[in-house]
Amino acid sequence: MTSTLPSSIASLGATPEAALPPVSLKIRQRLQDAGVSFLANDNIAEYLADGELDQLEIEVAGKVRELLRSLVIDIDNDHNTEETAERVARMYLHEVFKGRYHHQPKIASFPNVKKLDEIYTVGPISVRSACSHHLVPILGNCWIGIKPGDRVIGLSKFSRVADWVFSRPHIQEEAVMILADEIERLCEPQGLAILVKAQHYCMKWRGVKEPQTSMVNSVVRGDFRHDPSLKAEFFELVKQQDSVLST
Ligand SMILES: [Zn+2]
């Protein structure tokens, strides 16, 4: 059968399956052809064909296995790391980075029939991410302030969309912006404010090893941006929710 293969591949003794280009290459090509960015914190679900996520899981597991070998870990004899590669591949694609490979959870919005226009805040919503620089955890809380517009979404939906956005490799500043864009798209509020307070394990676990440091950042849009009293009210409400946490 190898006679039908190009000589360069046949000479390596490769099977036809092994000669296929890796699925990640196919996906990257598709993204490039579409002129779409595929940075660490982009979602690429729309560009994955049926079954490709399963193939990607196999490919990633293979690479993680190679990484473990390069770290001189005896994965053939170590009962603890025997299946680590498969676990890590699954964890990246379907759990901690699922916000890259899976579609946004279905979130229905409803007309704001009562014309509510008082602000409210939701939080703390726990957020889990990983820093793009070291791929170690970023764990924290998020508060979202809304001045409703023509459409509203259920309270629990803020947790769902935050989880989806944060489950990608990120830097915190960009994560907050992307979350704001998604919420604006979902319910077009008159005003939106988001505050995130998170601990970065690349500072706690390695590097300077500062266990207590956290990073706080926020984004304010629409009426929260234009009206200082509204912005102050948001931060006051967050403070109240935060103190409930520490009691
Ligand atoms: Zn880092």
Residues whose N, C-alpha, C, O or C-beta is under 5 A from the ligand:
A	BS01	ZN	C131 H133 H134 C202
